[in-house]
Amino acid sequence: MLESVQLLTNQISRMSTDSQQNIHYSPVLEFKSSTFSVPVLVLAGNDVITIEQQLQEKIHQAPEFFKNSPLVFDLQELNKHDLDIDVTELTRVIRKLGLLPIGIRGGVAQQNQQALDLGIPVHSGHIARDGVYAANQSGTGAASTATSSAPPKQQIPEPEPMPEPQTVAAITTMITNPVRSGQRIYASGDLVILAQVSAGAEILAEGNIHVYGSLRGRALAGVQGNTEARIFCSDLQAELISIAGNYKISEDLNTAIFNRPVQIYLQNHTLIIKDI
Amino acid sequence: MARIIVVTSGKGGVGKTTTSAAIAMGLAKKGHKTAVIDFDVGLRNLDLIMGCERRVVYDFVNVINGEASLNQALIRDKNCNQLYILPASQTRDKDALSQEGVGKILDELKRDFKYIVCDSPAGIEKGAHLAMYFADDAFIVTNPEVSSVRDSDRMLGILSSKSRRAEQNEEPIKEYLLLTRYSPERVKLGEMLSVDDVQEILSLHLLGVIPESKSVLNASNSGTPVILDEKSDAGQAYSDVIARYLGEDRPHRFIDDKKGLFGKLFGRK
C-alpha cells in the first residue's frame, strides 16, 4: 500500500546540528525547515521475495513516477503483528527496483538501528509515538541480529513525542494589502490577511488561513495535507474553499452562509462551514 | 520632482486614451509642463484624440532606437504650450519597446517636465507592463461593469507586484480610481454597477466619476481633449479630477440622477 505523507525536515536538521556541534557556525549556510510529499511503503507482510514481486508490479504501472523516487517504508503494521523483517534485505530490494529509501517509520529499536547503519534516517511513526512499542521492543529486538560493524555512533534518537501543532510551521505570513485578482500567495505556515481577497486571487497556506476582509477569491488551507487546518474569514464570498484537498466551489455553497463571518474546517472528509 | 502617471485599466475601450488626453491637458492648463506618451505601439490613437495626427514626424520607437532625439519627436500641443505629445509608432509592435529604452526616455523627460502621463495599451502584456513599470501614480480607468472591474483589479495586482517601485521595495505606486462612462439612470435601473459597488470590490481612492456623455465622442472626433469643452459634464468632471489630484477638495458630482422638475419642486431625493 502506498500513501503520501509529509516529511518534516526540521527534525532532520535538528539531528544534524547536534552531531556537528564542533563545526563553527559560518554564514555560508543556514538551516531551513520545509515539508515534502513523499510516498510511504506500508508493509503488511514480511516475505521480502513477495514484497519484491508486488512492488515490481506497482512500479511497472507507473515507471516514470517511481524512477528514483524517494521512499519511506513503514513497518508499523508488521510490528503490530509481531512480524519481523530484515531491514538490510528490504533496503537492498527497494534500491534494486530503482527507489531511494530515505526513511523508516514505525520500526522497533533493532530495525531502526539497522536502518541507521545503512544511512537511512528514522522517522517517528504515530504508533511508536504513543508508546505501543514499549512492550514489544525487547522481544523482537532480541530475535534479529545486529550487523553493525562500526561502533555505535549515536544512540537512536528515541522517537520524541512531537506535539501535533508543530507539524504546522510556526511561521505566520501577514498580508496587509488587498490581494488582487490574479495574485497568488503561498504561506508555508499560517496566513493572515488583513485586507480583502479579490475574485480571481488565490491564497494558499500549509496551515490556517485568516481573512479579515471580504474573501472573494480562492482559499486553500492545509495544502500539504494538514486536515486540522481551518479557514476563518469575516465575509465569505469565496469562489472556492479547500482544506487538505477537500474543496467546495462557490456554486456548492449554501448562499445562506454568504456575506457572513464563518470558519471552515474538516470533519470526516467533509467541509463544515459554521458561523463565528 | 517630476511625477510619472500611468493611465491603465487592463480592459480595452474603457476610456484610457480619452482620460490620458484629458488629464494631460488639464495638468498643462494649470501651468505644469506635461508630456503625454502613447504606449500603444502599433495601434496609435492618442495623436487623433489630441488632434496632432498630421504633425507626427518621429515617434516613440524612433527615439528608443536612437533614430531621432526626444526633442524632434515631441509634438507641442496647439491649444496649450505647456503640453507635449510623444506619439506611438503605427508600423511597429510592442516588441520594439524595451525596459531600458523606456527608462532612458522617461529619465530624460523627468529633467524637463513636471508630469509625464503614460497612456497604457489594453491588456497586461509588454506594452501595458512597460507603461506602468516606472510609474509613481496610477489612474485606474474602470467602467461600471463586472468585467472591467475585474480587469482593473488584476491590473492593481500587477501594479503592486511588478512595478519598479514594488521590485525595489520603494513606497508603492499611488492608485486612484476613475470611474468612466457612468450613467446614474442606468444604475438606478439596476443595469449598471453603482459607485459604491465598484468601490467595495476595488477598495480604492475614488478620484472622480466621468459621466457617459456625447461630448466625449464629439471631442474625440474633433481632436480636442474633452476637458477643453467646459460646458460638457464630462469636461467638468475631468476638471474636478485634476483639481482633486492636485490636492483640492471638491465634492463628487455626476453620481446621482439629475433631479427632474417634479423632483426639485417636491424635494424628492
Interface residues (C-beta under 8 A of the other chain):
Chain A: N177 P178 V179 R180 S181 G182 Q183 A195 Q196 S198 A199 G200 A201 S214 R216
Chain B: R150 D151 D153 R154 L156 G157 I158 S160 S161 P172 E200 I201 S203
